[in-house]
Amino acid sequence: MKKYEIMFIIRPNLEDDQRKQVIEYFSNVLTEKNTEIVKVDNWGMKNLSYEINDFRKGHYVLLNVKASIEAINEFDRLARISEDIIRYIIVKDEE
């Protein structure tokens, strides 16, 4: 299992309950694949550097995880097709 940082931006027009469900859903996607979620940082609503899908703001979430490549690939696949996530990035932590 390797360490990864996953940052994703949730579209800003979701209600608080819906936003929590999105975060919980993607956390569960990882934990179902035996991933250890080390830390969840909910950065809140921030301005985007440029417009994405007609949105000028987004809700940022940062996950620090210890995961297998299968879990990361599954997160990547589901985040790519999700309408609730407007951007995401997965970075392998070299520590």
DSSP file (Angstrom, degrees, kcal/mol; ACC not computed):
  #  RESIDUE AA STRUCTURE BP1 BP2  ACC     N-H-->O    O-->H-N    N-H-->O    O-->H-N    TCO  KAPPA ALPHA  PHI   PSI    X-CA   Y-CA   Z-CA
    1    1 A M              0   0    0      0, 0.0     2,-0.3     0, 0.0    67,-0.2   0.000 360.0 360.0 360.0 132.8    0.0    0.0    0.0
    2    2 A K  E     -A   67   0A   0     65,-2.3    65,-2.7     1,-0.0     2,-0.3  -0.748 360.0-106.7-112.2 159.8    1.3    3.4   -1.0
    3    3 A K  E     +A   66   0A   0     90,-0.4    90,-2.4    -2,-0.3     2,-0.3  -0.681  40.2 177.0 -87.8 137.9    0.5    6.9    0.2
    4    4 A Y  E     -AB  65  92A   0     61,-2.7    61,-2.6    -2,-0.3     2,-0.5  -0.969  25.3-144.3-136.3 152.0   -1.6    9.1   -2.0
    5    5 A E  E     -AB  64  91A   0     86,-3.0    86,-2.9    -2,-0.3     2,-0.5  -0.986  19.0-169.8-112.8 128.2   -3.1   12.6   -1.8
    6    6 A I  E     -AB  63  90A   0     57,-2.9    57,-3.2    -2,-0.5     2,-0.5  -0.972   4.2-177.3-120.1 119.0   -6.4   12.9   -3.5
    7    7 A M  E     +AB  62  89A   0     82,-2.5    82,-2.6    -2,-0.5     2,-0.3  -0.962   6.9 174.4-114.9 132.8   -7.9   16.4   -4.0
    8    8 A F  E     -AB  61  88A   0     53,-2.4    53,-2.1    -2,-0.5     2,-0.5  -0.981  23.4-140.4-136.8 153.4  -11.3   16.9   -5.6
    9    9 A I  E     -AB  60  87A   0     78,-3.1    77,-2.6    -2,-0.3    78,-1.0  -0.948  15.4-152.6-114.7 123.0  -13.5   19.8   -6.2
   10   10 A I  E     -AB  59  85A   0     49,-3.0    49,-2.6    -2,-0.5    75,-0.2  -0.748  33.1 -97.4 -94.8 140.2  -17.3   19.4   -5.7
   11   11 A R    >   -     0   0    0     73,-2.7     3,-0.9    -2,-0.4    47,-0.2  -0.265  31.0-130.5 -58.7 143.1  -19.6   21.6   -7.7
   12   12 A P  T 3  S+     0   0    0      0, 0.0    -1,-0.1     0, 0.0    46,-0.1   0.609  93.4  73.8 -77.4 -12.8  -20.8   24.5   -5.6
   13   13 A N  T 3  S+     0   0    0      2,-0.0     2,-0.3     0, 0.0    -2,-0.1   0.245  72.9 106.7 -89.7  16.4  -24.5   24.3   -6.1
   14   14 A L  S <  S-     0   0    0     -3,-0.9     2,-0.0    70,-0.1    -4,-0.0  -0.694  72.4-117.6 -90.3 146.8  -25.0   21.2   -3.9
   15   15 A E     >  -     0   0    0     -2,-0.3     4,-2.5     1,-0.1     5,-0.2  -0.323  33.3-102.3 -71.7 164.4  -26.6   21.5   -0.5
   16   16 A D  H  > S+     0   0    0      1,-0.2     4,-2.3     2,-0.2     5,-0.2   0.893 122.3  50.0 -57.4 -42.9  -24.6   20.6    2.6
   17   17 A D  H  > S+     0   0    0      1,-0.2     4,-1.9     2,-0.2    -1,-0.2   0.910 111.7  47.8 -64.5 -41.8  -26.3   17.2    3.0
   18   18 A Q  H  > S+     0   0    0      2,-0.2     4,-2.0     1,-0.2    -1,-0.2   0.898 110.9  51.7 -65.0 -40.3  -25.6   16.4   -0.7
   19   19 A R  H  X S+     0   0    0     -4,-2.5     4,-2.3     1,-0.2    -2,-0.2   0.911 109.3  49.9 -63.4 -42.8  -22.0   17.5   -0.4
   20   20 A K  H  X S+     0   0    0     -4,-2.3     4,-2.6     1,-0.2    -1,-0.2   0.876 108.9  53.1 -63.1 -37.5  -21.5   15.3    2.7
   21   21 A Q  H  X S+     0   0    0     -4,-1.9     4,-2.8     2,-0.2    -1,-0.2   0.888 108.0  50.2 -64.9 -39.2  -23.0   12.4    0.8
   22   22 A V  H  X S+     0   0    0     -4,-2.0     4,-2.3     2,-0.2     5,-0.2   0.936 112.9  46.0 -64.5 -46.3  -20.6   12.9   -2.1
   23   23 A I  H  X S+     0   0    0     -4,-2.3     4,-1.9     1,-0.2    -2,-0.2   0.920 115.5  46.9 -62.3 -43.8  -17.6   12.9    0.3
   24   24 A E  H  X S+     0   0    0     -4,-2.6     4,-2.5     2,-0.2    -2,-0.2   0.899 110.6  52.8 -65.1 -41.5  -18.9    9.9    2.1
   25   25 A Y  H  X S+     0   0    0     -4,-2.8     4,-2.0     1,-0.2    -2,-0.2   0.940 112.4  43.1 -60.7 -48.7  -19.6    8.0   -1.1
   26   26 A F  H  X S+     0   0    0     -4,-2.3     4,-1.3     1,-0.2    -1,-0.2   0.810 112.7  53.1 -72.1 -28.5  -16.0    8.5   -2.4
   27   27 A S  H  X S+     0   0    0     -4,-1.9     4,-2.5    -5,-0.2    -1,-0.2   0.899 109.6  49.4 -67.2 -40.2  -14.5    7.7    1.0
   28   28 A N  H  X S+     0   0    0     -4,-2.5     4,-2.3     2,-0.2    -2,-0.2   0.850 103.3  60.0 -67.2 -34.5  -16.5    4.5    1.0
   29   29 A V  H  < S+     0   0    0     -4,-2.0     4,-0.4     1,-0.2    -1,-0.2   0.914 111.6  41.3 -57.1 -41.9  -15.3    3.6   -2.5
   30   30 A L  H ><>S+     0   0    0     -4,-1.3     3,-1.2     1,-0.2     5,-1.2   0.927 113.4  50.3 -72.8 -45.5  -11.8    3.7   -1.2
   31   31 A T  H ><5S+     0   0    0     -4,-2.5     3,-1.5     1,-0.3    -2,-0.2   0.797 101.5  62.9 -68.3 -26.8  -12.5    1.9    2.1
   32   32 A E  T 3<5S+     0   0    0     -4,-2.3    -1,-0.3     1,-0.3    -2,-0.2   0.749 101.6  53.5 -66.0 -21.9  -14.3   -0.9    0.3
   33   33 A K  T < 5S-     0   0    0     -3,-1.2    35,-0.4    -4,-0.4    -1,-0.3  -0.018 129.2 -97.7-100.8  28.2  -10.9   -1.6   -1.4
   34   34 A N  T < 5S+     0   0    0     -3,-1.5     2,-0.4     1,-0.2    -3,-0.2   0.844  70.3 158.2  61.2  39.3   -9.1   -1.9    2.0
   35   35 A T      < -     0   0    0     -5,-1.2     2,-0.7    32,-0.1    -1,-0.2  -0.755  37.8-138.5 -93.0 139.0   -7.8    1.7    1.9
   36   36 A E  E     -C   66   0A   0     30,-2.4    30,-2.6    -2,-0.4     2,-0.9  -0.876  11.6-149.2 -96.1 117.5   -6.8    3.4    5.1
   37   37 A I  E     -C   65   0A   0     -2,-0.7    28,-0.2    28,-0.2     3,-0.1  -0.788  17.1-179.2 -88.1 110.4   -8.0    7.0    5.1
   38   38 A V  E     -     0   0A   0     26,-2.1     2,-0.3    -2,-0.9    27,-0.2   0.896  63.0  -1.9 -78.0 -42.9   -5.3    8.9    7.1
   39   39 A K  E     -C   64   0A   0     25,-1.8    25,-2.7     2,-0.0     2,-0.5  -0.994  51.4-157.6-154.8 141.5   -6.8   12.4    7.0
   40   40 A V  E     -C   63   0A   0     -2,-0.3     2,-0.6    23,-0.2    23,-0.2  -0.980  12.7-169.8-121.7 117.1   -9.8   14.2    5.5
   41   41 A D  E     -C   62   0A   0     21,-3.3    21,-3.0    -2,-0.5     2,-0.9  -0.935   6.4-162.7-108.6 116.7   -9.4   18.0    5.0
   42   42 A N  E     -C   61   0A   0     -2,-0.6    19,-0.2    19,-0.2    -2,-0.0  -0.844   9.6-179.6 -98.2 100.0  -12.5   19.8    4.1
   43   43 A W  E     -     0   0A   0     17,-1.3    18,-0.2    -2,-0.9    -1,-0.2   0.649  28.6-145.8 -79.3 -15.5  -11.3   23.1    2.8
   44   44 A G  E     -C   60   0A   0     16,-1.1    16,-2.5    -3,-0.1     2,-0.3  -0.339  45.4 -13.1  84.0-166.6  -14.7   24.5    2.0
   45   45 A M  E     +C   59   0A   0     14,-0.2     2,-0.3    -2,-0.1    14,-0.2  -0.564  67.6 169.8 -78.7 129.3  -15.8   26.8   -0.7
   46   46 A K  E     -C   58   0A   0     12,-2.8    12,-2.2    -2,-0.3     2,-0.2  -0.943  37.6-102.0-135.2 155.8  -13.0   28.5   -2.7
   47   47 A N  E     -C   57   0A   0     -2,-0.3    10,-0.3    10,-0.2     2,-0.2  -0.575  38.2-127.2 -74.2 141.3  -12.8   30.6   -5.9
   48   48 A L  E     -     0   0A   0      8,-2.8     3,-0.1    -2,-0.2    -1,-0.0  -0.602  10.4-127.9 -85.7 150.9  -11.5   28.7   -8.9
   49   49 A S  E    S+     0   0A   0     -2,-0.2     2,-0.3     1,-0.2    -1,-0.1   0.834  93.9   6.3 -66.2 -32.3   -8.5   30.1  -10.9
   50   50 A Y  E    S-     0   0A   0      5,-0.1     2,-0.2    -3,-0.0    -1,-0.2  -0.963  96.0 -81.5-147.5 161.2  -10.6   29.7  -14.0
   51   51 A E  E     -     0   0A   0     -2,-0.3     2,-0.5    -3,-0.1     5,-0.2  -0.431  39.4-169.6 -69.7 132.8  -14.2   28.8  -14.9
   52   52 A I  E >  S-C   55   0A   0      3,-2.0     3,-2.0    -2,-0.2     5,-0.1  -0.986  72.6 -19.9-125.5 119.7  -15.0   25.1  -15.0
   53   53 A N  T 3  S-     0   0    0     -2,-0.5    -1,-0.1     1,-0.3     3,-0.1   0.869 126.8 -53.9  51.6  42.2  -18.3   24.0  -16.4
   54   54 A D  T 3  S+     0   0    0      1,-0.2     2,-0.4     2,-0.0    -1,-0.3   0.612 111.8 125.2  68.3  15.3  -19.7   27.5  -15.8
   55   55 A F  E <   - C   0  52A   0     -3,-2.0    -3,-2.0     1,-0.1    -1,-0.2  -0.886  39.1-177.0-105.4 136.6  -18.7   27.4  -12.1
   56   56 A R  E    S+     0   0A   0     -2,-0.4    -8,-2.8    -5,-0.2     2,-0.3   0.522  74.3  40.9-102.7 -12.2  -16.5   30.1  -10.6
   57   57 A K  E     - C   0  47A   0    -10,-0.3     2,-0.3    -5,-0.1   -10,-0.2  -0.869  63.3-176.5-130.7 164.2  -16.3   28.5   -7.1
   58   58 A G  E     - C   0  46A   0    -12,-2.2   -12,-2.8    -2,-0.3     2,-0.7  -0.986  30.8-113.6-158.2 157.0  -15.9   24.9   -5.8
   59   59 A H  E     -AC  10  45A   0    -49,-2.6   -49,-3.0    -2,-0.3     2,-0.3  -0.862  36.8-147.9 -98.0 114.7  -15.9   23.0   -2.6
   60   60 A Y  E     -AC   9  44A   0    -16,-2.5   -17,-1.3    -2,-0.7   -16,-1.1  -0.638  17.8-179.8 -90.7 137.7  -12.4   21.6   -2.0
   61   61 A V  E     -AC   8  42A   0    -53,-2.1   -53,-2.4    -2,-0.3     2,-0.5  -0.999   8.2-163.2-135.3 133.2  -11.7   18.3   -0.3
   62   62 A L  E     -AC   7  41A   0    -21,-3.0   -21,-3.3    -2,-0.4     2,-0.4  -0.974   5.3-169.0-119.4 126.0   -8.3   16.7    0.4
   63   63 A L  E     -AC   6  40A   0    -57,-3.2   -57,-2.9    -2,-0.5     2,-0.6  -0.952   9.1-160.9-113.8 131.2   -7.8   13.1    1.3
   64   64 A N  E     +AC   5  39A   0    -25,-2.7   -26,-2.1    -2,-0.4   -25,-1.8  -0.964  30.3 167.7-105.9 122.3   -4.6   11.5    2.5
   65   65 A V  E     -AC   4  37A   0    -61,-2.6   -61,-2.7    -2,-0.6     2,-0.5  -0.900  42.8-139.7-135.6 158.6   -4.8    7.8    2.1
   66   66 A K  E     +AC   3  36A   0    -30,-2.6   -30,-2.4    -2,-0.3     2,-0.3  -0.978  50.4 156.4-114.0 111.9   -2.8    4.6    2.1
   67   67 A A  E     -A    2   0A   0    -65,-2.7   -65,-2.3    -2,-0.5     2,-0.2  -0.896  44.1-115.4-140.5 160.6   -4.2    2.6   -0.8
   68   68 A S     >  -     0   0    0    -35,-0.4     4,-1.8    -2,-0.3     3,-0.2  -0.513  39.8-109.1 -86.4 164.5   -3.6   -0.1   -3.4
   69   69 A I  H  > S+     0   0    0      1,-0.2     4,-2.5     2,-0.2     5,-0.2   0.810 118.5  60.3 -65.9 -28.9   -3.5    0.8   -7.1
   70   70 A E  H  > S+     0   0    0      2,-0.2     4,-2.1     1,-0.2    -1,-0.2   0.914 105.4  47.2 -64.3 -42.0   -6.8   -1.0   -7.5
   71   71 A A  H  > S+     0   0    0    -38,-0.2     4,-2.4     2,-0.2    -2,-0.2   0.906 112.8  49.0 -65.4 -41.5   -8.5    1.4   -5.1
   72   72 A I  H  X S+     0   0    0     -4,-1.8     4,-2.6     1,-0.2    -2,-0.2   0.910 110.7  50.4 -65.2 -42.1   -7.0    4.4   -6.8
   73   73 A N  H  X S+     0   0    0     -4,-2.5     4,-2.4     2,-0.2    -1,-0.2   0.884 110.5  49.8 -63.1 -38.6   -8.1    3.2  -10.2
   74   74 A E  H  X S+     0   0    0     -4,-2.1     4,-2.4     2,-0.2     5,-0.2   0.917 111.4  48.3 -67.4 -42.9  -11.6    2.7   -9.0
   75   75 A F  H  X S+     0   0    0     -4,-2.4     4,-2.9     1,-0.2     5,-0.3   0.939 112.2  50.4 -59.1 -46.5  -11.7    6.2   -7.4
   76   76 A D  H  X S+     0   0    0     -4,-2.6     4,-1.8     1,-0.2    -2,-0.2   0.910 110.8  48.8 -58.3 -45.6  -10.4    7.6  -10.7
   77   77 A R  H  X S+     0   0    0     -4,-2.4     4,-1.0     1,-0.2    -1,-0.2   0.923 116.0  41.8 -62.7 -46.1  -13.0    5.8  -12.8
   78   78 A L  H  X S+     0   0    0     -4,-2.4     4,-0.9     1,-0.2    -2,-0.2   0.862 113.2  52.0 -73.9 -35.3  -15.9    6.9  -10.6
   79   79 A A  H  < S+     0   0    0     -4,-2.9     3,-0.2    -5,-0.2    -1,-0.2   0.857 104.9  58.3 -67.4 -33.5  -14.7   10.5  -10.2
   80   80 A R  H  < S+     0   0    0     -4,-1.8    -1,-0.2    -5,-0.3    -2,-0.2   0.855 113.5  36.8 -64.4 -35.3  -14.3   10.8  -14.0
   81   81 A I  H  < S+     0   0    0     -4,-1.0     2,-0.2    -3,-0.2    -1,-0.2   0.523  92.6 108.4 -97.1  -5.9  -18.0   10.0  -14.6
   82   82 A S     <  -     0   0    0     -4,-0.9     3,-0.1    -3,-0.2    -3,-0.0  -0.521  54.3-158.1 -74.8 135.0  -19.4   11.8  -11.6
   83   83 A E  S    S+     0   0    0     -2,-0.2    -1,-0.1     1,-0.2   -72,-0.1   0.649  90.5  62.6 -81.9 -16.0  -21.3   15.0  -12.3
   84   84 A D  S    S+     0   0    0    -74,-0.1   -73,-2.7     1,-0.1     2,-0.6   0.748  92.9  67.4 -82.6 -24.3  -20.8   16.2   -8.7
   85   85 A I  E     -B   10   0A   0    -75,-0.2   -75,-0.2    -6,-0.2     3,-0.1  -0.869  56.3-179.9 -99.6 120.5  -17.0   16.3   -9.0
   86   86 A I  E    S+     0   0A   0    -77,-2.6     2,-0.3    -2,-0.6   -76,-0.1   0.744  70.2   2.1 -93.6 -23.4  -15.8   19.0  -11.4
   87   87 A R  E     +B    9   0A   0    -78,-1.0   -78,-3.1   -35,-0.0    -1,-0.3  -0.978  63.4 172.7-155.1 152.2  -12.0   18.4  -11.0
   88   88 A Y  E     -B    8   0A   0     -2,-0.3     2,-0.3   -80,-0.3   -80,-0.2  -0.985  10.0-164.4-155.0 158.8   -9.8   16.0   -9.1
   89   89 A I  E     -B    7   0A   0    -82,-2.6   -82,-2.5    -2,-0.3     2,-0.5  -0.991   6.3-157.1-146.9 141.3   -6.1   15.0   -8.9
   90   90 A I  E     -B    6   0A   0     -2,-0.3     2,-0.4   -84,-0.2   -84,-0.2  -0.983  15.0-176.8-121.1 123.2   -4.4   12.0   -7.4
   91   91 A V  E     -B    5   0A   0    -86,-2.9   -86,-3.0    -2,-0.5     2,-0.4  -0.977  24.9-129.2-125.5 131.2   -0.7   12.4   -6.4
   92   92 A K  E     -B    4   0A   0     -2,-0.4     2,-0.4   -88,-0.2   -88,-0.3  -0.659  25.9-131.8 -78.0 127.8    1.5    9.6   -5.1
   93   93 A D        -     0   0    0    -90,-2.4   -90,-0.4    -2,-0.4    -1,-0.0  -0.688  11.2-157.1 -83.0 127.7    3.2   10.8   -1.8
   94   94 A E              0   0    0     -2,-0.4    -1,-0.1     1,-0.2   -90,-0.0   0.383 360.0 360.0 -89.0   3.9    6.9   10.1   -1.9
   95   95 A E              0   0    0    -92,-0.0    -1,-0.2     0, 0.0    -2,-0.0   0.514 360.0 360.0 -63.4 360.0    7.5   10.1    1.8
